[in-house]
Amino acid sequence: MKQNERVILFLLSALNFTHILDFMIMMPLNIYLMPYFHISAKEFSFLVSAYTFSAAFSGLLASLFVDRFDRKRVLLVGYIGFLVGTVACGIAPRYELLLTARIFAGLFGGLIGAQVLSIISDLFTYENRGKAVGAVMSAFAVASTLGVPFALFLTNRFSWHAPFILIGVLGLLLIPFLMRFIPPMSQHILPVDERKSPFHSIKNAVVHSKVRLALLFSFLVMAGHFIIIPFINPYMVYNNHYSKEATPIIYLVGGIASFLAALVLGKVSDIYGKLNVFVICMLLSLPFILAITHITGLQFWIMLMLFAIWFIASTGRSVTAQAMVTNTVPQNQRGGFMSLNSSVQQLGISFGSLASGFIVIENEDKTIEHYGWLGYMSVGILVCSLLIGKYLFNNKDKETMELVASTKGEAPATDDVN
């Protein structure tokens, strides 16, 4: 990997860190926000889903036009708007204003993930993309390892406002470096007379069964994961009786495991096949989902081990899923498709978050009921995504592995849908 590529990956990882931390920190903040604003579990789920629904809307809208613009410019516009919304969350004095700020942040945040993956896909061939996606997605692990525990420390030390202000400051410091080192990304832009209809990405999803299945695959992977995420913290604190000071350690240990998994499994998937790694990680994650959502009364160190393995499997699943989906359409359609894919992913997160809010019941003593139901639903959804992934990407992975074996080097990636 060239030096400039390493710098770009580092900056995109740093950007992803702030972007992901903003979303992740909402989950454990429920035990602070619910009593602060005197809101129910259902109302808290609206705070989570408000961001994802608005991000889904902006991703859908962006799919109509992003391939006509420089990816770097779209990324910067989205990131700056996202930071404004995040700071607004940090100073919101009422529930309604916080909800509005989450919607605003989501409208711009919905542009970020798709552009990051589009830039990576333009810079790296499919045969080497697992490593690149793993490097950028390691930001998720860093956000878990350092970001969430530190954000919760700030919350315990000052108030729930502090993490959002921190993200805003970090993002502001990052912008000059993004402007300086991320190159213009306009090679995908077609001449005016060769451009397709703005609705081409949506039409592609309607006409081509593989595109439809790829989007459904993304939806299910996200929904299956995030249906159990929003209420991990209250379940650990009130049902398992771990202290508020202890639960950040779960994110610390899980984050370290995720960071190593993202770097290692991304490289492994380039060697042994992205689908192979996806299937192994998927199957490994299922029993640990059931354990985390059902078993109580365990010693804390045992629960930490369960979470560490679950984080590893979930990270490997996500890295390989993203790498496979990026190759669904040609480069000159990738920005629109990835925006549409990002929109569908946000809908998956929204579905999972809302479903959890409607299913979980909070008792007077703040214990959580029906959390085990979410575990069963998560397993069922993820198994469906596994079946679709096997059907959709099996041939592509075999072709790529055969190509790598025959050439012993890099070869240009081929596209599935024209």
Wavefront OBJ file of the C-alpha trace (Angstrom):
o trace
v 0.000 0.000 0.000
v 1.370 3.408 -0.988
v 2.064 6.154 1.548
v -0.658 8.460 0.206
v -3.170 5.606 0.372
v -2.280 5.041 4.025
v -2.824 8.734 4.782
v -6.200 8.693 3.043
v -7.277 5.577 4.933
v -6.171 7.133 8.215
v -8.137 10.324 7.575
v -11.231 8.432 6.464
v -10.894 6.281 9.578
v -10.670 9.392 11.769
v -13.740 10.843 10.061
v -15.555 7.534 10.520
v -14.560 7.541 14.183
v -16.380 10.812 14.891
v -19.324 9.851 12.703
v -19.772 6.424 14.314
v -19.159 7.693 17.840
v -21.995 10.199 17.467
v -24.379 7.350 16.682
v -22.940 4.815 19.123
v -22.955 7.105 22.133
v -26.741 7.487 21.912
v -27.219 3.835 22.879
v -25.591 3.851 26.352
v -26.872 7.376 27.043
v -30.391 5.995 27.493
v -29.870 5.536 31.236
v -29.028 9.254 31.429
v -31.450 10.736 28.897
v -34.556 8.817 29.977
v -34.578 10.199 33.553
v -33.238 13.613 32.455
v -36.097 14.232 30.014
v -38.591 11.953 31.822
v -39.174 9.876 28.693
v -40.111 6.229 28.134
v -38.140 3.501 26.373
v -40.325 4.036 23.307
v -39.600 7.786 23.276
v -35.894 7.082 23.610
v -36.065 4.759 20.605
v -37.407 7.743 18.655
v -34.134 9.592 19.384
v -32.163 6.706 17.881
v -34.436 6.149 14.891
v -34.849 9.898 14.164
v -31.216 10.039 13.076
v -31.380 6.877 11.019
v -34.680 7.730 9.312
v -33.434 11.165 8.270
v -30.125 9.634 7.142
v -32.090 7.108 5.094
v -34.056 9.927 3.457
v -30.943 11.936 2.592
v -29.213 8.805 1.286
v -32.179 8.101 -0.985
v -32.171 11.698 -2.218
v -28.389 11.656 -2.698
v -28.603 8.530 -4.856
v -30.237 10.701 -7.529
v -27.306 13.060 -8.029
v -24.070 12.198 -6.169
v -22.429 10.520 -9.177
v -22.466 13.913 -10.917
v -20.217 15.505 -8.291
v -16.741 15.125 -6.856
v -16.920 12.567 -4.046
v -14.593 14.673 -1.874
v -16.887 17.704 -2.135
v -19.996 15.695 -1.245
v -18.141 14.142 1.693
v -17.068 17.533 3.074
v -20.538 19.059 2.728
v -22.083 16.096 4.501
v -19.476 16.101 7.258
v -19.722 19.821 8.019
v -23.529 19.651 8.209
v -23.277 16.578 10.416
v -20.956 18.397 12.844
v -23.363 21.346 13.082
v -26.184 18.956 13.968
v -24.035 17.123 16.523
v -23.098 20.327 18.329
v -26.789 21.277 18.330
v -27.474 17.965 20.107
v -24.920 18.937 22.736
v -26.662 22.193 23.607
v -30.276 21.010 23.291
v -32.180 21.881 26.521
v -35.387 19.935 25.768
v -36.342 16.543 24.368
v -38.083 18.068 21.348
v -35.026 20.131 20.437
v -32.712 17.150 20.862
v -34.998 15.135 18.583
v -34.879 17.923 15.990
v -31.080 18.130 16.219
v -30.804 14.363 15.689
v -32.915 14.677 12.534
v -30.701 17.499 11.242
v -27.494 15.572 11.981
v -28.930 12.536 10.220
v -29.785 14.463 7.067
v -26.114 15.242 6.537
v -24.722 12.122 8.199
v -26.551 10.045 5.620
v -24.120 11.316 2.982
v -20.970 10.285 4.824
v -20.842 6.491 4.926
v -21.692 6.023 1.258
v -19.025 8.480 0.135
v -16.352 6.887 2.327
v -17.033 3.456 0.839
v -17.280 4.872 -2.678
v -13.871 6.530 -2.317
v -12.354 3.279 -1.036
v -13.966 1.320 -3.859
v -12.529 3.733 -6.438
v -9.031 3.514 -4.952
v -8.802 -0.240 -4.282
v -9.621 -3.230 -6.478
v -12.065 -5.835 -5.196
v -9.217 -8.269 -4.537
v -7.646 -5.826 -2.041
v -10.775 -4.087 -0.824
v -11.332 -6.223 2.276
v -8.127 -4.890 3.833
v -9.032 -1.274 3.001
v -12.612 -1.577 4.246
v -11.335 -3.298 7.381
v -8.895 -0.458 8.046
v -11.590 2.218 7.764
v -14.163 0.187 9.682
v -11.651 -0.270 12.488
v -12.884 3.209 13.431
v -15.960 1.433 14.789
v -13.702 -0.504 17.108
v -11.751 2.586 18.160
v -15.044 4.366 18.838
v -16.005 1.442 21.080
v -12.585 1.093 22.689
v -11.742 4.716 23.381
v -14.678 6.841 22.289
v -17.631 5.329 24.148
v -15.841 4.725 27.491
v -14.351 8.229 27.407
v -17.692 9.735 26.393
v -19.383 7.939 29.281
v -16.616 9.156 31.595
v -17.340 12.722 30.470
v -21.047 12.107 30.993
v -20.478 10.837 34.535
v -17.999 13.647 35.245
v -19.948 16.542 33.680
v -23.212 15.822 31.835
v -24.675 14.003 28.822
v -24.042 17.165 26.742
v -20.252 16.717 26.866
v -19.809 13.823 24.362
v -21.564 15.696 21.564
v -19.439 18.794 22.125
v -16.316 16.614 22.077
v -17.279 15.115 18.704
v -17.892 18.590 17.291
v -14.451 19.806 18.394
v -12.658 16.726 17.029
v -14.462 17.049 13.694
v -13.582 20.721 13.420
v -9.888 19.899 13.897
v -10.098 17.169 11.245
v -11.624 19.236 8.420
v -8.397 21.061 7.325
v -6.587 17.725 6.963
v -9.415 16.258 4.903
v -9.306 19.282 2.602
v -5.520 19.021 2.273
v -4.930 15.298 1.796
v -8.065 13.760 0.267
v -7.611 14.113 -3.507
v -10.363 15.210 -5.892
v -12.462 12.162 -6.771
v -14.111 12.989 -10.081
v -12.923 10.198 -12.389
v -16.331 8.550 -12.162
v -18.175 11.569 -13.617
v -19.457 10.902 -17.127
v -19.765 13.548 -19.868
v -23.144 15.272 -19.875
v -24.354 13.458 -22.995
v -23.498 10.053 -21.480
v -25.126 10.542 -18.095
v -27.995 8.340 -17.115
v -31.266 9.466 -15.582
v -31.059 10.723 -11.961
v -33.380 7.851 -11.091
v -31.038 5.254 -12.593
v -29.917 3.905 -9.190
v -33.502 3.414 -8.089
v -34.443 1.957 -11.471
v -31.486 -0.432 -11.158
v -32.836 -1.618 -7.825
v -36.238 -2.267 -9.382
v -35.048 -3.920 -12.599
v -32.048 -5.976 -11.471
v -32.755 -8.752 -8.986
v -29.122 -8.824 -7.787
v -29.259 -5.146 -6.870
v -32.539 -5.666 -5.016
v -31.090 -8.610 -3.139
v -27.889 -6.701 -2.309
v -29.984 -3.914 -0.760
v -32.136 -6.410 1.144
v -28.939 -8.088 2.329
v -27.633 -4.772 3.710
v -30.981 -4.052 5.389
v -31.096 -7.415 7.155
v -27.471 -7.332 8.343
v -28.053 -3.936 9.980
v -31.512 -4.720 11.363
v -30.340 -8.005 12.856
v -27.442 -6.301 14.608
v -29.109 -3.145 15.893
v -32.269 -4.727 17.205
v -30.380 -5.681 20.381
v -27.980 -2.713 20.617
v -30.134 0.120 22.097
v -30.924 -1.664 25.366
v -27.637 -3.402 26.101
v -26.703 -0.789 28.701
v -29.910 -0.847 30.792
v -30.021 -4.653 30.565
v -26.471 -4.891 31.889
v -27.054 -2.275 34.629
v -30.546 -3.143 35.873
v -31.012 -6.821 34.963
v -27.433 -7.988 35.498
v -26.765 -5.471 38.295
v -23.420 -4.258 36.974
v -22.538 -0.709 38.000
v -22.728 2.247 35.617
v -18.977 2.606 36.013
v -18.415 -1.028 34.959
v -20.433 -1.049 31.733
v -17.964 1.172 29.800
v -15.464 -1.674 30.253
v -17.734 -3.813 28.053
v -17.288 -1.321 25.227
v -13.552 -1.083 25.955
v -12.957 -4.840 25.769
v -15.346 -5.273 22.850
v -13.749 -2.370 21.046
v -10.247 -3.782 21.381
v -11.513 -7.085 20.029
v -13.273 -5.305 17.140
v -10.198 -3.251 16.268
v -8.023 -6.339 15.925
v -10.780 -8.209 14.092
v -11.305 -5.405 11.560
v -7.618 -5.268 10.663
v -6.990 -9.028 10.646
v -10.237 -10.348 9.173
v -10.234 -7.759 6.376
v -6.849 -9.083 5.202
v -7.909 -12.691 5.744
v -11.015 -12.153 3.618
v -8.865 -10.972 0.694
v -6.883 -14.215 0.912
v -9.530 -16.830 1.681
v -12.660 -15.178 0.299
v -14.962 -12.520 1.706
v -18.001 -14.779 1.674
v -16.161 -17.547 3.523
v -15.166 -15.171 6.331
v -18.675 -13.672 6.373
v -20.310 -17.092 6.818
v -17.927 -18.154 9.609
v -18.366 -14.871 11.501
v -22.123 -14.949 11.041
v -22.498 -18.474 12.406
v -20.129 -17.716 15.282
v -22.132 -14.634 16.317
v -25.517 -16.364 16.651
v -25.040 -18.327 19.930
v -23.427 -15.302 21.562
v -26.422 -13.128 20.657
v -28.660 -15.585 22.478
v -26.293 -15.734 25.446
v -26.048 -11.959 25.837
v -29.815 -11.418 25.599
v -30.864 -14.298 27.874
v -28.260 -15.130 30.504
v -28.129 -13.081 33.712
v -26.187 -13.458 36.943
v -22.838 -14.185 35.314
v -19.613 -12.926 36.795
v -18.581 -9.754 35.039
v -15.401 -11.215 33.506
v -17.420 -14.007 31.873
v -19.810 -11.455 30.367
v -16.795 -9.530 29.069
v -15.581 -12.660 27.271
v -19.003 -13.161 25.681
v -19.044 -9.589 24.437
v -15.468 -9.784 23.137
v -16.230 -12.818 20.962
v -19.516 -11.300 19.812
v -17.758 -8.057 18.828
v -15.148 -10.011 16.861
v -17.757 -11.997 14.957
v -19.949 -8.935 14.324
v -17.010 -6.913 13.036
v -15.889 -9.654 10.641
v -19.472 -9.976 9.438
v -19.799 -6.235 8.787
v -16.410 -5.751 7.091
v -16.939 -8.588 4.635
v -20.568 -7.657 3.964
v -19.580 -4.092 3.059
v -16.697 -5.236 0.871
v -18.971 -7.596 -1.082
v -21.757 -5.059 -1.558
v -19.400 -2.386 -2.960
v -18.887 -4.437 -6.106
v -22.549 -4.716 -7.060
v -22.497 -1.955 -9.712
v -19.909 -0.271 -12.018
v -17.717 2.569 -10.780
v -19.655 5.352 -12.554
v -22.826 4.247 -10.739
v -21.197 3.417 -7.412
v -21.846 6.715 -5.635
v -25.568 6.575 -6.352
v -25.814 2.902 -5.447
v -23.807 3.280 -2.239
v -26.003 6.227 -1.229
v -29.048 4.078 -1.864
v -27.378 1.234 0.032
v -26.576 3.596 2.903
v -30.221 4.666 2.934
v -31.355 1.064 3.143
v -28.842 0.361 5.928
v -30.173 3.309 7.907
v -33.686 1.945 7.444
v -32.425 -1.375 8.785
v -30.984 0.378 11.846
v -34.239 2.328 12.255
v -36.287 -0.838 12.036
v -34.121 -2.573 14.620
v -34.105 0.393 17.004
v -37.849 1.028 16.733
v -38.722 -2.650 17.064
v -36.652 -2.890 20.229
v -38.382 0.184 21.669
v -41.850 -1.280 21.051
v -41.017 -4.801 22.264
v -38.970 -4.058 25.381
v -40.872 -3.166 28.550
v -39.321 -1.135 31.359
v -40.541 -2.072 34.837
v -40.841 0.301 37.779
v -37.493 -0.899 39.114
v -36.004 -0.117 35.644
v -35.365 -3.771 34.790
v -35.981 -4.751 31.155
v -38.465 -7.386 30.033
v -38.668 -9.182 26.656
v -35.023 -8.519 25.818
v -34.689 -12.219 25.039
v -37.339 -11.824 22.333
v -35.012 -9.384 20.608
v -32.271 -12.008 20.678
v -34.486 -14.517 18.869
v -35.511 -11.888 16.321
v -31.869 -10.933 15.741
v -30.870 -14.528 15.053
v -33.784 -15.045 12.669
v -33.037 -11.882 10.696
v -29.313 -12.624 10.456
v -29.926 -16.179 9.246
v -32.057 -14.728 6.424
v -29.185 -12.381 5.500
v -26.795 -15.350 5.506
v -28.941 -17.261 3.002
v -29.197 -14.227 0.708
v -25.454 -13.580 0.952
v -24.637 -17.168 0.012
v -26.892 -16.966 -3.026
v -25.803 -13.504 -4.130
v -22.029 -13.488 -3.676
v -20.991 -17.134 -3.977
v -20.046 -17.038 -7.663
v -18.322 -13.662 -7.400
v -16.131 -14.835 -4.549
v -15.170 -18.016 -6.409
v -14.267 -16.044 -9.549
v -12.125 -13.633 -7.543
v -10.271 -16.376 -5.686
v -9.572 -18.207 -8.952
v -8.338 -14.966 -10.532
v -6.001 -14.217 -7.631
v -4.696 -17.796 -7.631
v -3.979 -17.702 -11.373
v -2.339 -14.270 -11.540
v -0.624 -14.165 -8.120
v -1.190 -10.434 -8.150
v -3.731 -7.672 -8.526
v -6.258 -7.689 -11.295
v -8.946 -5.192 -12.094
v -12.292 -5.894 -10.452
v -15.218 -6.779 -12.636
v -18.691 -5.435 -12.154
v -21.847 -7.461 -11.768
v -24.523 -5.078 -13.051
v -24.293 -2.743 -16.057
l 1 2 3 4 5 6 7 8 9 10 11 12 13 14 15 16 17 18 19 20 21 22 23 24 25 26 27 28 29 30 31 32 33 34 35 36 37 38 39 40 41 42 43 44 45 46 47 48 49 50 51 52 53 54 55 56 57 58 59 60 61 62 63 64 65 66 67 68 69 70 71 72 73 74 75 76 77 78 79 80 81 82 83 84 85 86 87 88 89 90 91 92 93 94 95 96 97 98 99 100 101 102 103 104 105 106 107 108 109 110 111 112 113 114 115 116 117 118 119 120 121 122 123 124 125 126 127 128 129 130 131 132 133 134 135 136 137 138 139 140 141 142 143 144 145 146 147 148 149 150 151 152 153 154 155 156 157 158 159 160 161 162 163 164 165 166 167 168 169 170 171 172 173 174 175 176 177 178 179 180 181 182 183 184 185 186 187 188 189 190 191 192 193 194 195 196 197 198 199 200 201 202 203 204 205 206 207 208 209 210 211 212 213 214 215 216 217 218 219 220 221 222 223 224 225 226 227 228 229 230 231 232 233 234 235 236 237 238 239 240 241 242 243 244 245 246 247 248 249 250 251 252 253 254 255 256 257 258 259 260 261 262 263 264 265 266 267 268 269 270 271 272 273 274 275 276 277 278 279 280 281 282 283 284 285 286 287 288 289 290 291 292 293 294 295 296 297 298 299 300 301 302 303 304 305 306 307 308 309 310 311 312 313 314 315 316 317 318 319 320 321 322 323 324 325 326 327 328 329 330 331 332 333 334 335 336 337 338 339 340 341 342 343 344 345 346 347 348 349 350 351 352 353 354 355 356 357 358 359 360 361 362 363 364 365 366 367 368 369 370 371 372 373 374 375 376 377 378 379 380 381 382 383 384 385 386 387 388 389 390 391 392 393 394 395 396 397 398 399 400 401 402 403 404 405 406 407 408 409 410 411 412 413 414 415 416 417 418
